[in-house]
Amino acid sequence: MPSAYIIADVTVTNPEQYEDYKKWSSAAMQAHGAEVCIRGGKVEVIEGDWSPTRIVLLKFPSVEAAKAFNASPEYGKARTARQGAAVMRMIVVEGV
């Protein structure tokens, strides 16, 4: 079964409030066995007109596991904490 990745492009609008989201999302990631590959860090566009400010890349053992994380009550707490603190764009991608 191929692995899967959640890729998020986040625009933080309230950094102080976003800290609560990070706390809850970290707990959800741990509960669902996510491997954190990228969480923030310097972003440099090398081609195209995409201008992300914060990228998150999580690895899961399967697409189903990634979707279960996203639909979980644990991540639901994080999502609630994020309201008004950030704009989230998130996809799940099947790996190799």
Backbone as CSV, one residue per row, in Angstrom:
resi,resn,N_x,N_y,N_z,CA_x,CA_y,CA_z,C_x,C_y,C_z
1,MET,0.852,-1.177,0.000,0.000,0.000,0.000,0.898,1.241,0.000
2,PRO,0.641,2.189,-0.906,1.477,3.393,-0.954,1.225,4.315,0.223
3,SER,2.264,5.046,0.602,2.115,6.044,1.651,1.295,7.202,1.107
4,ALA,0.991,8.155,1.985,0.230,9.340,1.588,0.777,10.541,2.335
5,TYR,0.567,11.692,1.744,1.059,12.933,2.320,-0.065,13.951,2.390
6,ILE,-0.131,14.650,3.491,-0.971,15.836,3.579,-0.035,17.015,3.381
7,ILE,-0.390,17.861,2.433,0.369,19.080,2.156,-0.546,20.254,2.454
8,ALA,-0.070,21.155,3.287,-0.864,22.329,3.654,-0.083,23.598,3.353
9,ASP,-0.792,24.563,2.821,-0.283,25.913,2.574,-1.084,26.808,3.514
10,VAL,-0.426,27.371,4.497,-1.104,28.100,5.569,-0.712,29.579,5.539
11,THR,-1.715,30.419,5.599,-1.477,31.850,5.770,-1.933,32.210,7.176
12,VAL,-0.987,32.485,8.043,-1.292,32.808,9.437,-1.691,34.276,9.521
13,THR,-2.880,34.519,10.096,-3.384,35.887,10.224,-3.354,36.393,11.663
14,ASN,-3.248,35.462,12.611,-3.178,35.825,14.029,-2.169,34.878,14.697
15,PRO,-0.884,35.260,14.686,0.158,34.359,15.197,-0.044,33.916,16.643
16,GLU,-0.541,34.790,17.477,-0.740,34.426,18.889,-1.793,33.324,19.016
17,GLN,-2.923,33.499,18.359,-3.982,32.488,18.393,-3.544,31.207,17.699
18,TYR,-2.719,31.327,16.675,-2.252,30.166,15.920,-1.450,29.200,16.798
19,GLU,-0.845,29.706,17.855,-0.101,28.844,18.782,-1.014,27.790,19.398
20,ASP,-2.279,28.130,19.680,-3.233,27.139,20.193,-3.481,26.052,19.148
21,TYR,-3.633,26.462,17.891,-3.821,25.487,16.816,-2.624,24.539,16.752
22,LYS,-1.421,25.079,16.825,-0.227,24.241,16.752,-0.204,23.216,17.887
23,LYS,-0.617,23.631,19.077,-0.642,22.717,20.217,-1.607,21.555,19.949
24,TRP,-2.828,21.874,19.522,-3.834,20.842,19.287,-3.500,19.994,18.060
25,SER,-2.972,20.621,17.017,-2.640,19.838,15.820,-1.469,18.897,16.097
26,SER,-0.525,19.326,16.923,0.591,18.446,17.303,0.079,17.211,18.019
27,ALA,-0.880,17.394,18.923,-1.457,16.259,19.649,-2.173,15.321,18.678
28,ALA,-2.889,15.885,17.707,-3.593,15.062,16.721,-2.603,14.301,15.839
29,MET,-1.535,14.967,15.433,-0.520,14.305,14.613,0.073,13.119,15.363
30,GLN,0.392,13.329,16.615,0.977,12.266,17.432,-0.016,11.109,17.596
31,ALA,-1.280,11.433,17.850,-2.296,10.399,18.048,-2.525,9.559,16.799
32,HIS,-2.272,10.131,15.634,-2.549,9.434,14.372,-1.288,9.002,13.631
33,GLY,-0.160,9.046,14.312,1.077,8.516,13.746,1.615,9.271,12.545
34,ALA,1.329,10.559,12.457,1.848,11.355,11.351,3.347,11.562,11.518
35,GLU,4.058,11.436,10.426,5.477,11.789,10.413,5.570,13.216,9.890
36,VAL,6.055,14.117,10.716,6.164,15.520,10.319,7.444,15.678,9.498
37,CYS,7.271,15.994,8.228,8.417,16.180,7.324,8.791,17.654,7.210
38,ILE,7.785,18.503,7.160,7.986,19.955,7.079,6.913,20.610,7.935
39,ARG,7.322,21.576,8.725,6.359,22.347,9.509,6.913,23.763,9.659
40,GLY,6.579,24.588,8.692,7.125,25.941,8.687,8.483,25.922,8.003
41,GLY,9.326,26.822,8.369,10.642,26.909,7.739,10.625,27.881,6.580
42,LYS,11.795,28.233,6.156,11.950,29.196,5.075,11.403,28.622,3.773
43,VAL,10.632,29.440,3.045,10.077,29.053,1.754,10.682,29.956,0.693
44,GLU,11.154,29.346,-0.382,11.707,30.108,-1.504,11.089,29.588,-2.793
45,VAL,10.392,30.435,-3.508,9.791,30.046,-4.779,10.897,29.965,-5.819
46,ILE,10.980,28.823,-6.504,12.014,28.667,-7.533,11.422,28.579,-8.938
47,GLU,10.090,28.443,-9.019,9.435,28.458,-10.325,7.952,28.729,-10.131
48,GLY,7.382,29.509,-11.030,5.950,29.779,-10.989,5.596,30.961,-10.114
49,ASP,4.279,31.161,-9.960,3.801,32.336,-9.227,3.161,31.991,-7.881
50,TRP,3.406,30.797,-7.385,2.900,30.385,-6.085,3.709,31.101,-5.010
51,SER,3.043,31.684,-4.022,3.746,32.416,-2.966,3.292,31.965,-1.579
52,PRO,3.553,30.723,-1.220,3.146,30.264,0.112,3.994,30.924,1.196
53,THR,3.418,31.033,2.384,4.162,31.617,3.497,4.547,30.566,4.533
54,ARG,3.713,29.513,4.669,3.998,28.450,5.630,3.545,27.130,5.017
55,ILE,4.451,26.194,4.888,4.141,24.882,4.322,4.269,23.824,5.408
56,VAL,3.319,22.891,5.399,3.356,21.741,6.300,3.236,20.487,5.428
57,LEU,4.082,19.500,5.694,4.053,18.232,4.974,4.064,17.106,5.999
58,LEU,2.999,16.310,5.997,2.859,15.189,6.919,2.805,13.893,6.129
59,LYS,3.488,12.867,6.602,3.472,11.557,5.943,2.640,10.580,6.773
60,PHE,1.812,9.811,6.072,0.966,8.789,6.686,1.174,7.470,5.947
61,PRO,0.826,6.351,6.574,1.020,5.059,5.912,0.070,4.822,4.738
62,SER,-1.037,5.591,4.659,-2.000,5.401,3.572,-2.877,6.641,3.446
63,VAL,-3.585,6.731,2.320,-4.545,7.819,2.133,-5.638,7.723,3.192
64,GLU,-6.063,6.507,3.481,-7.112,6.314,4.482,-6.679,6.841,5.848
65,ALA,-5.422,6.594,6.222,-4.905,7.083,7.511,-4.845,8.607,7.527
66,ALA,-4.458,9.214,6.410,-4.417,10.679,6.330,-5.808,11.262,6.459
67,LYS,-6.778,10.645,5.789,-8.160,11.125,5.877,-8.733,10.924,7.274
68,ALA,-8.353,9.822,7.916,-8.819,9.576,9.287,-8.273,10.636,10.232
69,PHE,-7.017,11.020,10.058,-6.440,12.108,10.849,-7.257,13.379,10.653
70,ASN,-7.507,13.742,9.409,-8.214,14.982,9.105,-9.637,14.987,9.668
71,ALA,-10.283,13.828,9.692,-11.661,13.726,10.171,-11.761,13.451,11.673
72,SER,-10.646,13.314,12.346,-10.647,12.894,13.750,-11.126,13.991,14.697
73,PRO,-11.670,13.576,15.837,-12.040,14.553,16.876,-10.823,15.337,17.375
74,GLU,-9.664,14.677,17.414,-8.449,15.360,17.871,-8.100,16.523,16.937
75,TYR,-8.153,16.273,15.623,-7.856,17.362,14.694,-9.001,18.369,14.646
76,GLY,-10.208,17.924,14.943,-11.347,18.846,15.032,-11.107,19.938,16.069
77,LYS,-10.487,19.579,17.197,-10.144,20.578,18.215,-9.161,21.600,17.650
78,ALA,-8.192,21.111,16.891,-7.206,22.010,16.275,-7.891,22.932,15.266
79,ARG,-8.760,22.364,14.446,-9.467,23.149,13.438,-10.277,24.275,14.097
80,THR,-10.944,23.956,15.199,-11.717,24.972,15.932,-10.798,26.064,16.458
81,ALA,-9.647,25.677,17.002,-8.690,26.655,17.538,-8.113,27.544,16.437
82,ARG,-8.089,27.037,15.204,-7.505,27.784,14.091,-8.443,28.849,13.528
83,GLN,-9.738,28.739,13.792,-10.713,29.684,13.232,-10.338,31.111,13.594
84,GLY,-10.175,31.937,12.573,-9.802,33.328,12.776,-8.309,33.554,12.934
85,ALA,-7.521,32.476,12.931,-6.077,32.602,13.132,-5.275,32.309,11.867
86,ALA,-5.915,31.626,10.897,-5.177,31.249,9.693,-6.132,30.830,8.589
87,VAL,-5.642,30.935,7.368,-6.338,30.400,6.195,-5.577,29.144,5.784
88,MET,-6.295,28.025,5.724,-5.681,26.733,5.451,-6.087,26.239,4.075
89,ARG,-5.117,25.794,3.311,-5.331,25.092,2.047,-4.634,23.749,2.210
90,MET,-5.384,22.649,2.117,-4.811,21.340,2.437,-5.244,20.307,1.412
91,ILE,-4.296,19.469,1.011,-4.597,18.360,0.099,-3.979,17.089,0.644
92,VAL,-4.509,15.957,0.192,-3.885,14.671,0.465,-3.419,14.124,-0.886
93,VAL,-2.199,13.584,-0.904,-1.588,13.075,-2.132,-1.085,11.674,-1.879
94,GLU,-1.436,10.767,-2.783,-0.929,9.402,-2.682,0.550,9.388,-3.031
95,GLY,1.345,8.713,-2.210,2.785,8.633,-2.435,3.162,7.380,-3.210
96,VAL,4.452,7.109,-3.215,4.962,5.924,-3.921,5.491,4.911,-2.930
